[in-house]
Amino acid sequence: MNLLRNVRAWHRPLLVNAAFMAVVMVVSAVGLIVDDRTLLGESVWLKPLKFGFAFTLYGLTLAWLLAKLRKGRRFGWWTGLAHAVFSVADIAVITAAAALGTFSHFNVSTGSFNTLVQAVFSYGVPPILLSNVLVAILVLRQRTGDRALNVAIRAGVLLATAGMLVIAFLGPFMDPAPRTALNAAGENVELLGGHGIGGDGHGMAVTNWNADGGDVRIPHFVGLHGIHVLLLLTLALGALAARRAWLRDEKVRARLMTTAAFAHTGLFGVVAWQAARGQSLIHPDTATWTALAAIATLTAVATLVIRAVSLRRLAR
């Protein structure tokens, strides 16, 4: 009952948004089973399924986060409403394109439906990005939980915003070459641009990320879901604190969360750098391995130092 009461206090338009996205997920999952049409070798329903999952998760996170604001709550409510409305429009046209068996992104054909889709992207995506920037500013101006949770929220919102912006920053590296591809009906569709940087565009299983070159969707994914990783880690530390005395100090957990935030930011930076160099996620070179090893080493050392200092204080 307490959980239900708490959820009811969350941002309601974003809860409705998350419910819509969940319906998109269910419809898309059914489509994967009963509809054998494909686009570029994958089910026409895979894209709306992935978008529905991501937006369900992120919508619920924003709904919870905006309910925790102490300052600027009214402004935050309207910001959340804008995100809810424009993201529903965005996913609605992606799902409609899937149902029609055609491409939504990078489609430059002149049909009336595609004109509508591209108009929604052109006018709908910037408000989604702007709303996240404004939420980030609101969060940075206030404390929204205990120290560990506050670190997770602040770093997570910044990472999510960076994950959205990275596509724009890496845009100049993407291949702008025009091409044609077959839609689900076997008709040629004109496409311009893509997420890949180098390679022949061969995609990985499930994600369809570029397996032969760089792909801006990888840092986008890592940044966007950084907040979920950090929030889950905060919950894990809180649960472990009941069994580990050295974790019961709020300051200690906050230091560990700061370390985790830097580690995830480092990972985001590495995969963005990897994508910009046209390098596949699954084929890292020595420089990438070295950067990842450095991040892992620094994270491990910082964690051990924090633990040692905490244990020393407990022993006094």
N, C-alpha and C positions, 0 to 999 in steps of 0.2 A: 504493500500500500504506500509506504514511504517513497519507494522508487517511482511508482506511478504518479504520485503527487509532485515529485521533483521534475519528472518529465513534462508534466502539464505546465510547469512554470517556464519551460524553455520557449524560445522564439517560435511562435505558432506558424507564421508563414513558412519558415524553414522546415518545420515538422511536416507541413503539407507538401513542401517541395521534396523532402526525403521520401514521403509516402508515394508520391508520383514516380520518383526514380526507382523505388522498389518495385512498383508495378511494371515499369519498363524492363527491369531485370527479369521478372517472372515471365513476361511476354516474350522477351528475347530468348530466355532459356527454353521455353516451349518451342519457339521458332527454330532453335538449333536442332531440336529433335524431329520436328515434323516437316521442316522446309529444307530441301536439299540444294537450294540455289546458292551460288557462290560468287564472290567478287575477288579477283586476284588469288584464287585458290583457297579462300576461307569463307565460311558461312556469312551470308549477308547480315545475320543477326549477331555476329560476334562483336562488332563495334558498339552497337547500342547496349549490349550486355556489359561490356567493359566500362563504358561511360556511365551507365546506370549504377553500377557498383561503386565507382569512384565518387559520383555525385551524391549517392545515398550516404556514404561514409562521411564525406566532407560536409554535406548539409546538416547532418546530425551533430557533427563537431561544432559547426558555427552556431547552431541552435542552442547548444549547451553553453558555449562560450559567451554569447551575447547576453544570456541570462545571468551570467556572473559579473557583468560590468557594474561598477559602482558609480562611475562618472560617465556622462554622455550616453546614458541608457536610451533616451529617446532618439538621439541621432543614430545610435547603433541599431535601433529597431528599424528605422527607415533604410539604413544601409543593408541590413539583412533582408528586408523586403525586396530591395532592388536586386540583390543576388538571387533570391528565390525566383522572382519573376523572369529575369533574363536567362537564368540557367534552365528553367523549364522550357522556354522557347527554343533554346539552343538544342537541348536533348530531344525535343519534340520533332524538329526537322531532321535530326540525325536518324531518329527512329522511323520517320515517314519515308526517308530516302531508302532505308533498309527494306521497308515493306514493299517499296516499288522496285527493289533490286538494282538500285543505281548508287553512284558515288555522291557523297555529301561534300567532303573536303577536296580541295584542289580541282573541283569540277568547273570548267569554264564554258560549258555548252550553253546555248542560248535559249533553251526551253523555259517556259513560264515557271515551272516548278523549281528548276535550279536557280532561276533569278530570285525567287522567294527565299530559297535556302541561303544563298550568298548574302542577301540583304539582312537576314537574321544574324548571320555570322558577323557581318560588317558593323551592325548597330547593336548587337547583343553581347559580343565578347568583350569589348572595352568596358562596359559597365560592370561585368563580372570581375574583371581585373581591378578596376577602380574600387569596387566595394571591398575587395580583400586588402588593398592598400590602406583604405580608411579604417578597417577593422584592426589592422596591424598598428596603426597610429594610436587608436583608442586603447589597445592592449598595452602598448609601451608606456602610456601615460599613467598607468595605475597598476596596483597589485591585485591580482584576481584569485589568489589562493595562498597556500603555505609556500614557503620559499622554493621547495623543489617543484611544486606544480606551477608556480609562477615562472620559473626558468623554462619549464617544458612548454608552456603556453606562448611565452614571448618568442622563444627560439623557433617553435613550431610554426607560428604565424608568419614569421619572417622567412622561414624556409619555404612555406607554401607559396608566399608571394614571389619569392625568387624562382620557384619552380614554374610559375606562370610566365614570368618575365623572360626566362631563359630562351623560350622559343623565339621571341623577338630579337634577343641579342645574338642568337646563333643563326638567325635568318639569312644573313649575307653568306654563310657557309653552305647553305642548302642548295641542291642542284635545281636551278630554275627551268631546266629544259622542258619544253612542251612534249607531250606524248599522247598516245591514244591507248585506251584499254577497253575491253569488252565488259559491258554490264551483264546482269544476270540473264537478260533476254538475248544475249549474243550480239548486241548493237555496239558500235564504236562510240566511245565517249571521249571528248577532248579534256585532258588534264594538264595542269600547269603547276610545277613545283611538287614538293613532297617533304617528308620528314627526314629523309636519308641524306647523308653527306658522304659521297663516294660509294663504291661498291656497285653491284648490279641490282640491288633492291631485294635480293632473296631474303625472306623473312624468317625469324625464329618461330618455333611452335607457340601457339596460344597468343603471345604478345604481338607477333608479327614485326618485332623490331628488326632493323637491318642487321643481317647476320654477316654481311661482307664489308660493311663500312660503318661510319658513325650514324647515330640516330638521336635527334633532339628530344624524342619522347622519353628517353632513358633518364636524363637529368630532370626532365619535367616530372616524371613519376617519382623519382627519389626526393625531389624537393617538395612536391605536393603532399606526399604522405609522410613527410618527416614529423609533422605534428602528431600523427597517430603512433608512430614508433616511440616518440618521446613520452606521450601520455601513457602508453602501455608500460613503458619502463618505470614511470613514476608510480603506477599502481603496483608493479612488481616490487619496487623498493619499499613501498608502504607495507606490503604483505610480509616481506622478509624481515622488516623491522620488529615484528612480533617475536621472531626467533633469534635475531642477531642484535645483540645489545649495541654494537658499534654503529648500527644504522638508525637508532632511535633518535639521535640528534638531528633536528631539522636542517641545521647548517651542513651537516655531513651529506645528507641526501641531496641538498641543493648543489653542493660541490660536485657530487657524482653526476647530477643532471647537467651541470655546466660542461663537464668533461664529455658526456654523451652528446650534448648539442654541438660541441666543437668537432667531435668525431663524425657526426652525421653531416655537418657542414663541409668537412673535409672530403667525405665520400661524394657529396653533391658536386664539389669543385672538381674532383678527379674525373667523374663520369662526364661532366660538361666539357672538360678539357679533352677527354678521350673522344667525345663526339665531334668537337670542333676540328680535331686532327683527322677525321674520317676513319677512325679506328673502331672496329666492332667490339661490343662489350665482351663477347666470348673469345676474342683473340687479342688480349692485352699484350703490349710489348714490355720491354725491360723498364722503361721509364714509368709506365703505369703501375707495374708491380712494385717498383721502388717507392712510388708515392703512397700506394696502399699500405705497404709495409711500414712506412714512416708513421702514417696515421694510426695504424694498429699498435705500433710500439709506444708512441706517445700516450695513447689512450690507456694502454695497460700499465705503463709506468705511473701515470697520474692517478689511476684507480688504486694501485698498490700503495702509493704515498698517502693518499687520503685515508685508506684503511689503516695503515700503520700509525698515523698521527692520531686517529680516533681511538684505536686500541690503547695507545700509550696514555691518552687522557683518562680512559676508563680505569687503567691500572693504578693511577695515582691515588 
